[in-house]
Amino acid sequence: MYAGTRSLVKDMQSVGDDEPIEAGMVFDQGGSPGHAVMVLDVSVSDDGRRVALVGQGYMPAQEMHVLEDQGAHVLDGVWFLLPGPGESLDTPSWKPFERSALLRF
C-alpha cells in the first residue's frame, strides 16, 4: 500500500550517465501504473558489449522472474544490451526505460 514504483523514485538515488550499470540497480518508471525492472547480473559479451540479466515482478511483487526476449537488443534470449547515455533499455512487456530512469538503493 505504501511502496511502489512512485515511491521508489523518491526513495532511491539517481545513477549518473557516466556511472557503470551494476547488479542491484533498478530502471523505474514511477507512476500509476508504473513499472520497474531490476538488473540481476552484468557481464561482457564475446564482442565486448556490456549485457545484463533483467528481472521483473508485478503488483503485488510476490515473484520475480528473468525477462526473455528474441529482439536484436538481446543476446541468447536473456542478456539485454545495456544502454549508454541517451539510450534506452527495451523490455518485452513495457515501454523502453530511458538510461536516466536508472536508480540505486
C-alpha positions as CSV (number, residue, x, y, z in Angstrom):
1,M,0.0,0.0,0.0
2,Y,2.8,2.4,0.8
3,A,5.5,1.3,-1.6
4,G,5.5,1.1,-5.3
5,T,7.2,2.5,-8.4
6,R,6.2,6.0,-7.5
7,S,7.8,5.9,-4.0
8,L,10.9,4.2,-5.4
9,V,11.7,7.3,-7.5
10,K,11.6,9.3,-4.3
11,D,13.5,6.9,-2.1
12,M,16.3,5.8,-4.4
13,Q,19.3,7.7,-5.8
14,S,19.7,8.5,-9.4
15,V,22.6,7.0,-11.3
16,G,24.7,9.3,-13.4
17,D,25.2,8.7,-17.1
18,D,28.9,8.3,-16.5
19,E,28.5,5.6,-13.9
20,P,28.6,1.9,-14.9
21,I,25.3,-0.1,-14.6
22,E,25.7,-2.7,-11.8
23,A,23.6,-5.6,-10.4
24,G,21.0,-4.4,-8.0
25,M,20.2,-1.2,-9.8
26,V,16.7,-0.5,-10.9
27,F,15.1,1.0,-14.0
28,D,12.0,2.7,-12.7
29,Q,9.1,4.5,-14.4
30,G,7.2,5.6,-11.4
31,G,3.5,6.1,-11.7
32,S,0.1,4.6,-11.5
33,P,0.5,2.4,-13.4
34,G,4.3,2.4,-13.4
35,H,6.8,-0.3,-13.8
36,A,10.3,-1.2,-12.6
37,V,12.9,-3.8,-13.7
38,M,16.0,-4.8,-11.7
39,V,19.5,-5.5,-13.1
40,L,20.2,-9.0,-11.7
41,D,23.7,-9.6,-13.2
42,V,26.1,-7.8,-15.5
43,S,28.5,-9.4,-17.9
44,V,30.6,-8.7,-21.1
45,S,29.7,-10.4,-24.3
46,D,32.3,-12.1,-26.5
47,D,32.4,-9.0,-28.7
48,G,32.9,-6.7,-25.7
49,R,29.4,-5.3,-25.2
50,R,28.1,-4.9,-21.7
51,V,24.9,-7.0,-21.1
52,A,22.6,-7.8,-18.2
53,L,20.1,-10.3,-16.9
54,V,17.0,-8.3,-16.1
55,G,14.2,-9.3,-13.8
56,Q,10.7,-8.1,-13.0
57,G,7.7,-8.8,-10.9
58,Y,4.2,-7.4,-10.9
59,M,1.9,-5.9,-8.3
60,P,2.0,-7.1,-5.8
61,A,5.5,-8.2,-6.5
62,Q,5.4,-11.6,-4.9
63,E,7.5,-13.3,-7.5
64,M,10.4,-12.2,-9.7
65,H,11.4,-13.7,-13.0
66,V,14.1,-13.2,-15.5
67,L,13.0,-11.5,-18.7
68,E,13.4,-13.2,-22.0
69,D,13.2,-11.6,-25.5
70,Q,14.3,-12.5,-29.0
71,G,14.9,-9.0,-30.3
72,A,18.1,-7.6,-31.7
73,H,18.8,-5.9,-28.3
74,V,19.1,-9.3,-26.6
75,L,21.8,-11.9,-26.8
76,D,21.0,-15.6,-26.2
77,G,17.4,-14.7,-25.3
78,V,18.2,-13.3,-21.9
79,W,21.2,-10.9,-22.0
80,F,19.9,-7.4,-22.6
81,L,22.3,-4.9,-24.1
82,L,22.9,-2.2,-21.6
83,P,22.1,1.4,-22.6
84,G,24.6,4.2,-22.7
85,P,23.8,7.9,-22.1
86,G,20.8,8.9,-24.1
87,E,19.8,5.3,-25.0
88,S,17.1,3.1,-23.6
89,L,16.6,-0.4,-22.3
90,D,13.9,-2.2,-24.3
91,T,12.0,-4.9,-22.5
92,P,9.3,-7.2,-23.9
93,S,6.3,-6.2,-21.7
94,W,6.8,-2.4,-21.0
95,K,7.8,0.7,-22.9
96,P,11.5,1.4,-23.1
97,F,13.3,2.6,-20.0
98,E,15.5,5.6,-20.6
99,R,19.0,5.4,-19.1
100,S,18.0,8.4,-16.9
101,A,15.4,6.2,-15.2
102,L,18.2,4.1,-13.6
103,L,18.3,4.2,-9.7
104,R,20.2,2.6,-6.9
105,F,19.3,1.8,-3.3
